[in-house]
Amino acid sequence: MSASARRPRAVPLSQVWCEFCLTTVLLLAVVTLVRWLRAPASPLYIGDLRIALAVAGPAAGMLVVALILSPWGRRSGGHMNPAVTVAVWLMDVFPGVSVLPYVVAQLAGSVLGAFLGRIVWGPVVSGPAVDYAALQPAPGWSPPAVFLAETGCILVLTLAVGFLLAYPAFGRLLPQTVGACIALTVVVFGPLSGGSANPARQFGPAVLAGQTTDLAIYMLAPVLGAVLGASVHHLLYRRFQLREPLTYKLAGAGPSGTVAR
């Protein structure tokens, strides 16, 4: 089947709205998590950054799994990440005309979610301890190193998504796989590059916190990783004559190949 035949038409506005709501909830939860773990006045405060990230990583991963499997996630696809949207578009299962609306919805949800965190938790969110949950690289990490790390994380995730979306028997494991990748990214790269691997994760917090120095890296590197990952995906599938993805929805396809709804 040709790529044009497999790629669906523009998604309805209701799905764009779901993607906006999902990203808003995600960022509100992220700000809340950082507020509880990193604000010194919090009863759950963890002073050691690596230990805090070891707690935050699995929590963030489980949150993403829950959002993907939620009714909103099943309807929109549960991307919550512009790089994921670009990846499934380049793998010919997401309409190109809907990429921009999804990305705009994700970035707008990022800003709103971080802003709601400030409203819910008060001035502590805008203080230096939390700073809207904006990420920063470790002092010894240069911009090229951060760019490479952010690119590599999404490249690996894109390959995993492409494979699991093609095989319904394994596709049911995709939400958990995405969650595990996010958890590992936060735990391993959080103390180093910041461990974002998602432009929407950094956009709202960085804008509201005024931390725009490295924002271009966090915005562009994951998208490049998605482009490279999709390119490698196509090369591997042509070389070994494997299946192509069946859907852009991260909840996967059913046993018969039907898209999760």
C-alpha atoms as one frame of an Amber mdcrd trajectory, in Angstrom:
protein
   0.000   0.000   0.000   1.332   3.451  -0.895   2.127   6.068   1.732  -0.598
   8.378   0.443  -3.154   5.587   0.692  -2.177   4.737   4.261  -1.974   8.291
   5.598  -5.360   9.434   7.023  -7.064  12.682   6.194  -6.946  15.715   8.475
  -7.945  14.837  12.014 -11.075  16.496  13.436 -10.792  19.551  15.647 -11.987
  17.508  18.624  -8.757  15.506  18.495  -6.669  18.676  18.443  -8.593  19.845
  21.494  -7.891  16.542  23.259  -4.189  16.921  22.530  -4.277  20.433  24.015
  -6.015  19.173  27.159  -3.616  16.245  27.556  -0.544  18.470  27.336  -2.082
  20.946  29.765  -2.672  18.177  32.307   0.819  16.800  31.717   2.537  20.123
  32.406   0.359  20.897  35.399   1.321  17.512  36.839   5.003  18.060  36.055
   5.016  21.446  37.796   3.201  19.880  40.741   5.720  17.055  40.954   8.677
  19.422  40.867   7.007  21.659  43.458   6.621  18.750  45.871  10.077  17.294
  45.344  12.216  20.430  45.019  10.606  23.183  47.091  12.468  23.216  50.449
   9.271  23.887  52.412   7.593  20.777  50.979   7.254  17.741  53.276   8.396
  15.603  50.321  11.466  17.752  49.575  14.504  15.859  48.263  17.688  17.888
  48.337  19.790  15.616  46.159  18.894  16.289  42.500  19.752  12.785  41.309
  17.571  11.162  43.947  14.750  13.593  43.181  14.971  12.707  39.491  15.041
   9.001  40.334  11.635   9.567  41.929  10.338  12.004  39.308  11.281   9.838
  36.317   9.084   6.814  37.086   6.287   9.110  38.257   6.392  11.029  34.968
   6.486   7.771  33.010   3.416   6.391  34.777   1.602   9.685  34.257   2.246
   9.584  30.510   1.022   5.969  30.332  -2.189   6.964  32.116  -2.733   9.920
  29.773  -2.124   7.818  26.640  -4.668   5.252  27.832  -7.205   7.873  28.915
 -10.240   8.612  26.706  -8.554  11.816  25.522  -5.346   9.938  24.738  -7.109
   7.196  22.830  -8.932   9.790  20.768  -6.045  12.126  19.889  -3.264   9.555
  19.855  -1.745  10.756  23.116   1.368  12.346  21.613   1.822  15.343  23.960
   5.122  15.864  22.164   5.679  17.682  18.837   8.557  15.319  18.040   6.254
  12.297  18.283   3.718  13.982  16.007   6.443  14.714  13.447   7.710  11.131
  13.709   4.364   9.460  12.977   3.758  11.927  10.142   7.081  10.967   8.557
   6.149   7.308   9.039   3.094   8.006   6.849   0.343   7.325   9.378  -0.464
  10.912  10.392  -1.799  13.610   8.033   0.688  16.368   7.273  -2.059  18.994
   7.301  -2.706  18.220  10.984   0.900  18.437  12.174   0.838  22.194  12.767
  -2.504  22.191  14.654  -1.226  19.396  16.907   2.071  21.166  17.570   0.335
  24.466  18.318  -2.067  22.663  20.665   0.806  20.945  22.460   2.809  24.145
  22.925  -0.266  26.101  24.029  -1.100  23.333  26.495   2.454  23.522  27.792
   2.106  27.226  28.584  -1.337  26.840  30.130  -0.344  23.821  32.215   2.705
  25.577  33.670   0.636  28.717  34.290  -2.064  26.710  36.071   0.686  25.243
  38.248   1.530  28.776  39.369  -2.137  29.486  40.131  -2.644  26.243  42.046
   0.573  26.270  44.085   1.260  29.958  44.406   4.510  31.958  44.348   6.703
  28.959  45.175   6.303  27.817  41.548   7.869  30.995  40.187  10.606  30.986
  42.843  14.159  29.775  42.165  13.621  26.313  43.692  10.879  25.342  41.224
  11.062  28.007  38.489   8.007  26.627  36.681   9.819  23.252  36.356  12.037
  24.670  33.592  15.005  22.448  32.794  18.664  23.403  32.659  21.714  21.411
  31.555  24.450  20.579  34.045  27.175  23.258  34.254  29.716  21.045  32.489
  27.462  20.243  29.553  28.054  22.258  26.393  25.217  23.123  23.961  26.430
  20.533  21.391  26.396  17.813  24.063  22.870  18.766  25.136  21.726  18.831
  21.517  23.174  15.370  20.882  21.587  13.885  23.996  18.160  15.338  23.248
  18.362  14.167  19.638  19.450  10.651  20.559  16.679  10.116  23.098  13.940
  10.827  20.564  15.689   8.858  17.834  15.542   5.734  20.005  11.944   6.423
  21.020  10.923   6.916  17.381  12.341   3.532  16.389  10.516   1.836  19.263
   7.234   3.574  18.387   7.560   2.685  14.703   8.117  -0.993  15.449   5.376
  -1.393  18.038   2.779   0.485  15.964   3.314  -2.004  13.160   2.582  -5.135
  15.185  -0.767  -5.224  17.025   0.403  -8.143  19.181   3.120  -5.908  20.634
   1.333  -2.574  20.201  -0.501  -2.980  23.487   2.891  -2.564  25.149   3.532
   0.786  23.471   2.152   3.046  26.228   4.303   1.259  28.792   7.302   1.409
  26.457   6.877   5.160  25.988   6.509   5.585  29.741   9.642   3.544  30.403
  11.621   5.580  27.857  10.510   8.809  29.510  11.398   7.505  32.955  14.879
   6.452  31.811  15.423   9.756  30.025  14.599  11.712  33.177  16.661   9.510
  35.482  19.724   9.165  33.230  19.826  12.486  31.372  17.958  14.709  33.817
  21.098  15.527  35.827  23.069  16.050  32.601  21.212  17.519  29.628  17.981
  18.189  31.501  16.237  15.126  30.092  13.424  16.861  28.233  13.239  15.034
  24.868   9.970  16.903  24.326   9.671  20.501  23.082   6.319  20.836  24.854
   7.866  19.742  28.160  10.269  22.687  28.110   8.450  25.366  26.142   5.859
  26.587  28.645   8.089  26.403  31.739  11.026  28.082  29.976   8.893  30.908
  28.573   7.207  31.633  31.893  10.504  31.377  33.788  12.358  33.526  31.256
  14.915  30.770  30.645  15.194  31.064  26.885  18.983  30.781  26.475  18.933
  27.062  25.599  15.297  26.899  24.518  16.163  26.522  20.816  18.109  23.351
  21.617  15.226  21.817  23.544  12.831  22.744  20.745  14.853  21.662  17.711
  16.906  18.670  18.890  13.924  16.357  19.567  12.412  17.218  16.178  15.711
  16.372  14.488  15.749  13.112  16.433  12.261  12.349  15.111  13.359  13.058
  11.531  16.446  10.858  11.873  14.501   8.121  13.638  11.821   8.058  10.936
  14.530   7.929   8.253  16.247   4.976   9.924  12.840   3.368  10.389  12.145
   3.534   6.634  15.595   2.194   5.782  15.234  -0.765   8.128  11.739  -1.604
   6.969  12.714  -1.493   3.303  15.871  -3.498   3.942  14.204  -6.271   5.933
  10.710  -6.016   4.393   9.046  -5.552   7.750   5.595  -4.151   8.373   4.822
  -0.454   8.428   2.912   1.234  11.310  -0.854   0.867  11.286  -1.829   3.928
  13.297  -0.552   7.153  14.838  -2.322   6.425  18.127   0.031   5.460  20.934
  -2.618   3.281  22.545  -1.856   1.017  19.583  -4.025  -1.094  17.332  -6.198
  -3.984  18.313  -5.322  -7.630  17.582  -6.981  -7.392  14.176  -5.185  -4.182
  13.303  -8.091  -1.907  14.186  -7.128   1.447  15.638  -7.698   1.958  19.349
 -10.520   4.411  20.017
